[in-house]
């Protein structure tokens, strides 16, 4: 058995990517409310701060900060996967090998610049994947909370359609 070593920093901030086994599936956005409820349930038992979050059809990116003295992000992800799968078990036919990829990707945030890069990456991800032309158009993102709280401008990230449609260079 392969031993996976994960970096653990008590009270640390982590960038996490959790992916469905079937990368063509759209369960996460199709059942976004069940996923939100799964997050609420986990946070009730094991609190953490959601610094940034984007839910894509087949994966999610989470930037989170754990409480002082706590480094159990793996337990939170395990519970999130379990709760979401349980919520869907009566609604859809689940794949035989399971809904989720067995593991997840983690990165320990090192400093403020690293935090900002991951914060921006998360919010721009729907544009990167071609789901929308503007960050503001993707409904499954903490971007909207950050706009409401004055941390981000409503037009943050620009409009990709303007760039693609010739909004640059010579005319």
C-alpha positions, 0 to 999 in steps of 0.5 A: 500500500502506498503511504501518502504523506500530507503536510499538516499545519495546525490552524493552517490554510489549505487549498483542496481539490475534490473530484468525482470519479466520473469526470463527465458527470455533473452531480455537484452542480445538479445537486448543489443544495445537497452539497451545500448541506453536506458542507453545513453538516461537516462545519457543525461538527468540525468547524472551519472557515471557507475562504473561497469555494467553487463548485464545478460539475465534476470537482470542487476547489476549496480554500479553507482555514482550520481552527487553531490546534486543528489539522484534520482537513482529511477528516472534513473531506471524508465526511463531506464526501460521505454526507453528499453520497448519502444524500444522493443515494436515494435520488440517483443511481450511484456508480458501482465503484463509488461517486468520488475519486478515492483521494483528493489534492491538497496544498498548504498555503504558505503565505499571503501571496500564495493565498491570493493566487489560490483565491483568484484561481478558485474564482476564475475556474469556471471561466477557465473551463469555459462554463461562463465568460464572466466570473460573476455568471457562475452561481456556484462560487463564493465570489458572490459572497465576496462581492456582497462583502466588498472584498471583490468588485462585481466585474472582477476577472473581466469579460472573457467574451470581450477578449475573445471577440477582439476586444484587444489588439489592432482594429 
